[in-house]
Amino acid sequence: MKHWLFAVSCAVLLLGGCTTKSEPKHAEPAPRQEQPSKPRAEEQQTFPLTGLPAKGNIHQRVVGVMINNHPKARPQSGLSKADIVYEVLAEGDITRLLALYQSELPERVGPVRSARDYYIDLSEGYHALYVCHGWSPEAKARLEGGGIDYLNGLFYDGTLFQRVPFRKAPHNSYITFANIEKGAEQNGYAWTDNVPPLSFRTDEPSGKKVGTVHIAYSHRAYAQVEYQYVSEQKGYYRYSGGEQTIDYDTHKPVVVQNVMIIAAHHQVVDSHGRRDIDLVSGGKGYLLQGGVMQLIEWKNVDGRLLPYRDGAPIGFVPGKRDQYRAGTGDRPVEIITALSVARQRGGGFADWLATTFFPPKRKEEAAMQIDKLRGRELDQLFKAILSLRDLEECYRFFDDLCTVNEIQALAQRLEVARMLREGYTYHKIETETGASTATISRVKRCLNYGNDAYAMALDRIKEEQQQEEKEANEAVTD
C-alpha cells in the first residue's frame, strides 16, 4: 500500500469551495493521543516510505518526478506505483504533481512537466533524484546552483525523454525508469541511498465520520476534485473533473488510504500566475484515515510535511495486501494527500477552514521570532544603534561589534531584499551579490510573510535619496 502526499496551498483569509458530506452519525470515540507505531521486528524489513514488507531493494534511492496535471495530461502514467505524491498549485488554478518513487519503479512515467522551487524543496526532503522538463527562473537558479542531482528534459529531449504521439506538447514528454537510471549513471548520481523511514501506526484512527470531501481549486470543472470513502476498500476513490483518477497504462483506479489536507500561505508572484508558497512554517490541517477526519497540525521536518497532534507525531496507516485491495484485484495503493484550496468565493468546508485557521489579525499584532529575545540586553543593543549619528559612527561601531563576515552577511541580505523588490531573478541576484539560493529564499519569505521591515527600511532610504537629489537639483537651479 502506497502513500501519495498531495501538498497544499491555502492562502490566508482566502475562501475556497471545499465541502464535506458525512456518513450516518456514530458516537465519536473519546479524544486520545495519536502515537506512531513501534519499530517492527528486526527480521522483518519494510520499505521506508510505505511501511510494507520489503520484497525488493530497500536502499533504492528516491526518485522525484514532476508530473503534469493539466486536463490534457490526464490520465497520467506511473502514479499508482508512487510512494508519495505532493500536489501543489503551480499556475493559476492548475496543480502539478511531484511523485516520489522508492519501493516500486514503474516502466515509464509522465507526462513530465517543468520545475518550481518549492517542489525542489519537497524533493530534497527525501534526497531524491529530481526529474523535470523545463523550469521557472527560481527553479533554474536552484538547480544550477549546485548540490541537487537532477535530470531536465530540456537537455535530453529525444534521448532520455521521449515525446508520445497520442498527446500534444507540452503534455507529451515521458521518460522510462530505465532511462532515469541511465541518466543517473551518465551524470555520476547515486542510485542507492539509506532513506530515513516515515512513522506508521498500529492502532485504529479516530475522529469525525466523513464520507465525501469535495475540493474546488476554482469554479472551473477541471479544477474540481472529490474523494469518496468506500468502506469495502477501506479507502477513498479520487475523482478529478468528474472523472475517476486511474493509471493510463494499467487502467486501474487509484485508491486513497490517508488524505492529509493542510493550509499554507501562498500568493501569485508574476504575470504567468506562478506562486510562492510557504511550505516551511507549518500550520493547521486535516488527516483523513479509515473514513474519519481529525484536526491536526502539520510541520515541515527536514523537508517532509508531517502530521502532528498535541505536539506528538501521528503515524500513517501502513499497507496490508490482504485488507486493502482495489476492486480490480490490483495491488493496494495507500495515499497521503494534502489538497489545495483555490482563490474562489464559496461556502462550507473551506470557509470554515479559512476562518478557523486564519482569523483576521492586523500584521502589527502578529508575534515576531525576535519577541522571545526581548529584554534589557537587546534593548541596549538597539538603543546603541539608534544613538549613532552618521555613517562614520556606524562604520566605527559595527567594526567593533561584528566580524567582517557578519557585517557582509547583513549588508548582503538587505541588497538581496532590494533586488527582489525590483524584480530581479534569483540567478541575477546570486551573480551580483554572491548570496546562496537558500539565503535568497529566506529573504523572499520575509518579504512576503514577515513584518514589512525590509520594505520599511528600503522605502525610507529611497525617500531620503530622492530628497537629496531634489535638494541638489534646486541648488543647481538657484
C-alpha positions as CSV (number, residue, x, y, z in Angstrom):
1,M,0.0,0.0,0.0
2,K,1.5,3.3,-1.1
3,H,1.4,6.9,0.2
4,W,0.5,9.8,-2.0
5,L,1.2,13.1,-0.3
6,F,-0.5,15.9,-2.1
7,A,0.8,19.2,-0.6
8,V,-1.5,22.1,-0.2
9,S,-1.6,25.8,-0.7
10,C,-4.4,27.6,1.1
11,A,-4.0,31.3,1.3
12,V,-4.6,33.4,4.4
13,L,-8.3,34.5,4.6
14,L,-9.0,33.4,1.0
15,L,-12.1,31.4,0.5
16,G,-12.4,28.2,-1.4
17,G,-15.1,25.8,-2.3
18,C,-14.5,22.7,-0.1
19,T,-17.4,20.7,1.2
20,T,-17.8,17.5,3.2
21,K,-20.7,15.0,3.3
22,S,-20.8,13.0,6.5
23,E,-21.8,9.3,6.7
24,P,-24.6,8.4,9.2
25,K,-23.6,9.7,12.6
26,H,-22.0,7.4,15.1
27,A,-20.8,8.1,18.6
28,E,-17.4,9.6,18.4
29,P,-14.7,8.0,20.4
30,A,-13.1,9.9,23.2
31,P,-10.1,12.1,22.1
32,R,-6.8,10.3,22.6
33,Q,-3.2,10.8,21.9
34,E,-2.1,9.5,18.5
35,Q,1.2,7.7,18.5
36,P,3.3,6.4,15.7
37,S,3.8,2.7,15.6
38,K,6.7,1.0,17.3
39,P,9.5,-0.3,15.1
40,R,8.9,-3.7,13.5
41,A,10.9,-6.7,14.4
42,E,14.4,-6.6,13.0
43,E,13.9,-9.7,11.0
44,Q,11.0,-8.1,9.1
45,Q,12.4,-5.4,6.8
46,T,9.9,-2.8,5.5
47,F,10.1,-0.2,2.8
48,P,10.8,3.2,4.5
49,L,8.1,5.2,2.8
50,T,5.2,2.6,2.8
51,G,5.7,0.5,5.9
52,L,5.1,-2.5,3.7
53,P,7.1,-5.7,4.0
54,A,10.1,-5.3,1.7
55,K,10.3,-7.7,-1.3
56,G,12.8,-5.5,-3.2
57,N,15.7,-3.2,-2.6
58,I,15.1,-1.1,0.5
59,H,18.1,1.0,-0.4
60,Q,16.8,2.2,-3.7
61,R,17.3,6.0,-3.9
62,V,14.1,8.0,-4.0
63,V,13.3,9.4,-7.5
64,G,11.1,12.5,-7.7
65,V,9.3,13.2,-11.0
66,M,7.3,16.4,-11.9
67,I,4.1,15.1,-13.4
68,N,1.7,17.3,-15.5
69,N,-1.8,17.6,-14.1
70,H,-3.3,19.7,-16.8
71,P,-6.7,18.3,-18.0
72,K,-5.0,17.5,-21.4
73,A,-2.4,15.4,-19.5
74,R,-4.8,13.1,-17.7
75,P,-4.8,10.2,-17.0
76,Q,-1.1,10.0,-16.2
77,S,1.2,7.1,-16.3
78,G,3.0,5.6,-13.3
79,L,1.1,7.3,-10.5
80,S,-0.2,4.1,-9.0
81,K,3.4,3.0,-8.1
82,A,4.5,6.2,-6.4
83,D,5.2,6.0,-2.7
84,I,4.5,9.7,-2.1
85,V,2.9,12.4,-4.3
86,Y,2.7,16.1,-3.5
87,E,0.0,18.1,-5.3
88,V,0.6,21.8,-5.2
89,L,-0.8,24.7,-7.2
90,A,1.6,25.7,-10.0
91,E,0.0,28.3,-12.2
92,G,-3.5,29.8,-11.8
93,D,-5.8,27.0,-10.7
94,I,-3.7,24.2,-12.3
95,T,-1.9,21.9,-9.9
96,R,1.2,19.9,-10.6
97,L,2.3,16.6,-9.0
98,L,5.6,15.6,-7.5
99,A,5.7,11.8,-7.5
100,L,8.3,10.1,-5.3
101,Y,9.3,6.5,-6.1
102,Q,11.2,4.2,-3.9
103,S,9.6,0.8,-3.2
104,E,8.5,0.3,-6.8
105,L,9.6,1.8,-10.1
106,P,7.1,1.9,-13.0
107,E,8.2,1.2,-16.6
108,R,7.5,4.8,-17.6
109,V,6.1,7.9,-16.0
110,G,4.6,11.1,-17.4
111,P,3.7,13.5,-18.8
112,V,6.7,15.2,-17.2
113,R,6.5,18.9,-16.6
114,S,8.6,21.8,-15.5
115,A,10.1,22.5,-12.1
116,R,9.2,25.1,-9.4
117,D,11.4,26.0,-6.5
118,Y,9.0,24.7,-3.8
119,Y,8.7,21.3,-5.5
120,I,12.5,21.1,-5.4
121,D,12.5,21.8,-1.6
122,L,10.0,19.0,-1.1
123,S,12.0,16.6,-3.3
124,E,15.1,17.4,-1.3
125,G,13.3,16.4,1.9
126,Y,13.8,12.8,0.6
127,H,17.2,13.4,-1.0
128,A,15.5,12.5,-4.3
129,L,17.0,12.4,-7.8
130,Y,14.8,15.2,-9.3
131,V,13.3,14.7,-12.8
132,C,11.6,17.6,-14.7
133,H,11.2,19.0,-18.2
134,G,11.7,22.8,-18.0
135,W,11.9,25.2,-15.1
136,S,10.8,28.5,-13.7
137,P,13.5,31.2,-13.2
138,E,13.7,30.4,-9.5
139,A,13.8,26.7,-10.1
140,K,16.5,27.2,-12.7
141,A,18.6,29.1,-10.2
142,R,18.2,26.4,-7.6
143,L,19.1,23.6,-9.8
144,E,22.0,25.3,-11.5
145,G,23.3,26.5,-8.1
146,G,24.7,23.0,-7.4
147,G,24.2,20.4,-4.8
148,I,21.0,18.9,-6.3
149,D,21.0,15.9,-8.6
150,Y,18.6,16.4,-11.4
151,L,17.6,15.4,-15.0
152,N,15.9,18.1,-17.1
153,G,14.2,17.1,-20.3
154,L,15.4,20.4,-21.8
155,F,18.8,18.8,-22.3
156,Y,17.6,15.2,-23.1
157,D,14.6,15.8,-25.3
158,G,14.5,12.9,-27.8
159,T,17.2,10.9,-25.9
160,L,16.3,10.1,-22.3
161,F,13.0,11.8,-22.6
162,Q,10.6,10.8,-25.4
163,R,7.5,12.6,-26.9
164,V,4.5,10.3,-27.2
165,P,2.3,10.5,-30.3
166,F,-1.1,10.4,-28.5
167,R,-0.7,13.8,-26.8
168,K,0.4,17.3,-27.9
169,A,3.2,19.4,-26.4
170,P,3.7,20.4,-23.7
171,H,1.7,17.4,-22.4
172,N,3.6,14.7,-24.2
173,S,7.0,14.3,-22.5
174,Y,7.6,10.9,-21.0
175,I,10.6,9.0,-19.5
176,T,11.2,5.4,-18.6
177,F,12.8,4.4,-15.4
178,A,15.5,2.6,-17.4
179,N,16.4,6.0,-18.9
180,I,16.3,7.7,-15.5
181,E,18.8,5.1,-14.2
182,K,20.9,5.6,-17.4
183,G,20.9,9.4,-16.9
184,A,21.9,8.9,-13.2
185,E,24.9,6.8,-14.3
186,Q,25.9,9.3,-17.1
187,N,26.0,12.1,-14.5
188,G,27.6,10.2,-11.7
189,Y,24.5,10.3,-9.5
190,A,24.0,7.7,-6.7
191,W,21.3,5.1,-7.4
192,T,21.1,3.8,-3.8
193,D,20.6,5.6,-0.5
194,N,19.7,5.0,3.1
195,V,16.2,6.5,3.2
196,P,15.0,7.6,6.7
197,P,11.6,5.9,7.3
198,L,8.3,7.5,7.9
199,S,6.3,6.7,11.1
200,F,3.5,4.2,10.9
201,R,0.7,3.4,13.3
202,T,-0.8,0.2,14.6
203,D,-4.0,1.5,16.3
204,E,-7.2,2.5,14.6
205,P,-7.7,6.2,13.6
206,S,-10.3,8.2,15.4
207,G,-12.3,11.3,14.5
208,K,-15.4,12.6,12.8
209,K,-17.1,10.3,10.3
210,V,-16.8,11.8,6.8
211,G,-18.0,10.1,3.6
212,T,-17.1,12.6,0.8
213,V,-14.7,15.5,0.5
214,H,-15.1,17.9,-2.4
215,I,-12.3,20.4,-3.2
216,A,-12.7,23.3,-5.6
217,Y,-9.4,24.8,-6.8
218,S,-11.6,27.2,-8.8
219,H,-15.1,27.3,-10.3
220,R,-14.0,25.5,-13.4
221,A,-15.0,21.9,-13.7
222,Y,-11.5,20.6,-14.5
223,A,-10.3,22.1,-11.1
224,Q,-12.8,20.1,-9.0
225,V,-11.6,17.2,-7.0
226,E,-13.6,14.7,-4.9
227,Y,-12.7,11.9,-2.5
228,Q,-15.3,9.3,-1.8
229,Y,-14.7,6.9,1.1
230,V,-15.5,3.2,0.1
231,S,-15.8,1.1,3.2
232,E,-15.2,-2.2,1.2
233,Q,-11.9,-0.8,0.0
234,K,-11.1,0.9,3.4
235,G,-10.0,3.8,1.3
236,Y,-11.1,6.7,-0.9
237,Y,-11.6,6.8,-4.7
238,R,-10.4,10.0,-6.2
239,Y,-12.2,12.0,-8.9
240,S,-10.8,14.9,-10.9
241,G,-13.0,17.0,-13.2
242,G,-15.8,14.4,-12.6
243,E,-13.7,11.5,-13.9
244,Q,-12.2,8.8,-11.7
245,T,-8.4,9.0,-11.3
246,I,-6.8,6.0,-13.0
247,D,-3.4,5.0,-14.3
248,Y,-3.2,5.5,-18.1
249,D,-1.1,2.3,-18.7
250,T,-3.0,-0.1,-16.4
251,H,-6.4,1.5,-16.3
252,K,-6.5,0.7,-12.6
253,P,-8.3,3.2,-10.3
254,V,-6.3,4.9,-7.6
255,V,-7.4,4.1,-4.0
256,V,-6.6,6.6,-1.3
257,Q,-6.0,5.4,2.3
258,N,-4.7,8.6,4.0
259,V,-5.8,12.0,3.0
260,M,-3.8,14.9,4.5
261,I,-5.2,18.4,3.9
262,I,-3.0,21.3,5.0
263,A,-3.4,25.0,5.0
264,A,-0.4,27.1,3.8
265,H,0.2,30.7,2.8
266,H,0.5,31.4,-0.9
267,Q,0.4,34.2,-3.3
268,V,0.7,34.8,-7.1
269,V,4.1,36.4,-7.9
270,D,4.1,37.1,-11.6
271,S,2.0,37.6,-14.7
272,H,2.2,33.9,-15.6
273,G,0.3,33.0,-12.4
274,R,3.3,31.4,-10.7
275,R,3.1,31.1,-7.0
276,D,5.2,31.5,-3.9
277,I,4.1,29.0,-1.3
278,D,5.2,28.8,2.3
279,L,5.6,25.1,3.0
280,V,8.0,25.7,5.8
281,S,6.2,27.5,8.6
282,G,3.7,24.7,9.4
283,G,0.0,25.3,10.3
284,K,-3.3,23.6,10.7
285,G,-4.8,20.8,8.6
286,Y,-6.9,17.6,8.5
287,L,-5.9,14.0,8.3
288,L,-8.5,11.5,6.8
289,Q,-7.9,7.9,7.6
290,G,-10.4,5.0,7.6
291,G,-13.4,7.2,6.8
292,V,-12.8,9.6,9.8
293,M,-11.4,13.1,9.9
294,Q,-9.3,14.7,12.6
295,L,-7.9,18.2,13.1
296,I,-4.1,18.2,13.0
297,E,-1.1,20.4,12.9
298,W,1.4,20.0,10.1
299,K,5.1,20.6,10.4
300,N,8.0,20.7,7.9
301,V,10.5,18.3,9.4
302,D,13.7,18.3,7.3
303,G,11.7,19.0,4.2
304,R,9.0,16.5,4.9
305,L,5.4,17.6,5.6
306,L,4.2,15.5,8.6
307,P,1.0,15.4,10.7
308,Y,1.1,16.2,14.5
309,R,-1.5,16.4,17.2
310,D,-0.9,17.8,20.7
311,G,2.7,18.1,19.8
312,A,3.2,14.4,19.0
313,P,3.6,12.9,15.5
314,I,0.8,10.9,14.0
315,G,1.7,7.7,12.3
316,F,0.5,6.8,8.8
317,V,-1.5,3.7,8.1
318,P,0.8,1.0,6.7
319,G,-0.3,-1.1,3.8
320,K,-1.8,-4.6,4.2
321,R,-2.3,-6.5,1.0
322,D,-4.9,-8.8,2.4
323,Q,-7.1,-6.0,3.6
324,Y,-6.8,-3.0,1.2
325,R,-7.3,-4.2,-2.4
326,A,-8.8,-2.4,-5.3
327,G,-11.9,-3.9,-6.8
328,T,-10.0,-4.7,-9.9
329,G,-7.7,-7.0,-8.0
330,D,-4.7,-4.8,-8.5
331,R,-2.1,-4.2,-5.7
332,P,-3.4,-1.9,-3.0
333,V,-2.4,1.8,-3.0
334,E,-2.3,4.0,0.1
335,I,-2.2,7.7,-0.4
336,I,-1.4,10.5,1.9
337,T,-2.7,13.7,0.4
338,A,-2.9,17.4,1.1
339,L,-5.0,19.4,-1.3
340,S,-5.1,22.9,-2.4
341,V,-7.9,25.4,-2.0
342,A,-8.0,27.9,-4.7
343,R,-9.0,31.6,-4.7
344,Q,-12.7,31.4,-5.1
345,R,-15.8,32.5,-3.3
346,G,-17.7,29.7,-1.7
347,G,-19.2,28.2,1.4
348,G,-18.9,25.2,3.6
349,F,-15.7,23.4,4.5
350,A,-13.2,26.0,3.0
351,D,-14.9,28.9,4.7
352,W,-14.6,27.1,8.0
353,L,-11.0,26.3,7.2
354,A,-10.1,29.9,6.4
355,T,-11.9,31.5,9.4
356,T,-10.7,28.8,11.9
357,F,-7.1,28.6,10.8
358,F,-6.6,32.3,9.9
359,P,-8.8,34.6,11.9
360,P,-8.4,38.3,11.0
361,K,-5.3,39.7,12.5
362,R,-3.5,43.0,11.9
363,K,0.0,42.5,10.9
364,E,1.4,44.5,13.7
365,E,-0.3,42.2,16.2
366,A,1.5,39.1,14.8
367,A,4.2,37.7,17.0
368,M,7.8,38.1,15.8
369,Q,10.5,35.5,16.1
370,I,12.6,38.0,18.0
371,D,10.0,38.5,20.7
372,K,11.4,35.6,22.7
373,L,14.7,37.6,22.9
374,R,13.2,40.8,24.2
375,G,14.9,42.1,27.3
376,R,17.5,44.5,28.7
377,E,20.4,43.4,26.6
378,L,18.6,43.6,23.3
379,D,17.1,46.9,24.2
380,Q,20.6,48.1,25.0
381,L,21.8,47.0,21.6
382,F,19.0,48.7,19.7
383,K,19.4,51.9,21.7
384,A,23.1,51.9,20.9
385,I,22.3,51.6,17.2
386,L,19.7,54.4,17.4
387,S,22.3,56.7,19.1
388,L,24.6,56.6,16.1
389,R,24.6,60.0,14.4
390,D,26.1,59.4,11.0
391,L,27.5,56.8,8.6
392,E,31.0,57.2,10.0
393,E,29.9,56.4,13.5
394,C,28.0,53.3,12.1
395,Y,31.2,52.1,10.5
396,R,33.2,52.5,13.7
397,F,30.5,50.9,15.9
398,F,29.9,47.8,13.7
399,D,33.6,47.4,13.1
400,D,34.0,46.9,16.9
401,L,30.7,44.9,17.3
402,C,30.8,42.4,14.4
403,T,33.3,40.4,12.3
404,V,33.7,41.3,8.7
405,N,31.8,38.3,7.6
406,E,28.8,39.1,9.9
407,I,28.7,42.7,8.5
408,Q,28.9,41.4,5.0
409,A,26.1,38.9,5.6
410,L,23.8,41.6,7.0
411,A,24.5,44.0,4.1
412,Q,24.1,41.2,1.6
413,R,20.6,40.3,2.9
414,L,19.4,43.9,2.6
415,E,20.8,44.1,-1.0
416,V,19.0,40.8,-1.8
417,A,15.8,42.3,-0.5
418,R,16.2,45.4,-2.6
419,M,16.8,43.4,-5.8
420,L,13.9,41.0,-5.1
421,R,11.6,44.0,-4.7
422,E,12.8,45.4,-8.0
423,G,12.0,42.1,-9.8
424,Y,15.5,40.6,-10.4
425,T,15.7,36.9,-10.9
426,Y,17.4,34.5,-8.5
427,H,20.2,33.9,-11.0
428,K,20.9,37.7,-11.3
429,I,20.8,38.2,-7.6
430,E,23.1,35.3,-6.9
431,T,25.6,36.5,-9.6
432,E,25.7,40.1,-8.3
433,T,25.6,39.6,-4.6
434,G,27.2,36.1,-4.1
435,A,24.2,35.1,-2.0
436,S,23.2,31.5,-2.0
437,T,19.7,30.5,-3.3
438,A,18.9,29.4,0.3
439,T,19.6,33.0,1.5
440,I,17.6,34.5,-1.3
441,S,14.7,32.2,-0.5
442,R,14.8,33.2,3.2
443,V,14.8,36.9,2.4
444,K,12.0,36.4,-0.1
445,R,10.0,34.6,2.6
446,C,10.5,37.6,4.9
447,L,9.4,40.0,2.2
448,N,6.2,38.0,1.6
449,Y,5.3,36.8,5.1
450,G,7.5,38.9,7.5
451,N,7.0,42.2,9.3
452,D,7.4,44.5,6.3
453,A,10.7,45.8,7.9
454,Y,12.7,45.3,4.8
455,A,10.2,47.4,2.8
456,M,10.0,50.0,5.5
457,A,13.8,50.5,5.6
458,L,14.3,50.4,1.8
459,D,11.4,52.8,1.3
460,R,12.9,55.3,3.8
461,I,16.3,55.0,2.1
462,K,14.7,55.7,-1.3
463,E,12.8,58.6,0.0
464,E,15.9,60.1,1.6
465,Q,17.8,59.7,-1.7
466,Q,15.1,61.3,-3.6
467,Q,15.0,64.2,-1.2
468,E,18.8,64.7,-1.5
469,E,18.5,64.6,-5.3
470,K,15.7,67.2,-5.2
471,E,17.7,69.5,-2.9
472,A,20.8,69.1,-5.2
473,N,18.7,70.0,-8.3
474,E,17.3,73.0,-6.5
475,A,20.8,74.1,-5.5
476,V,21.8,74.0,-9.2
477,T,18.9,76.0,-10.4
478,D,19.4,78.6,-7.7
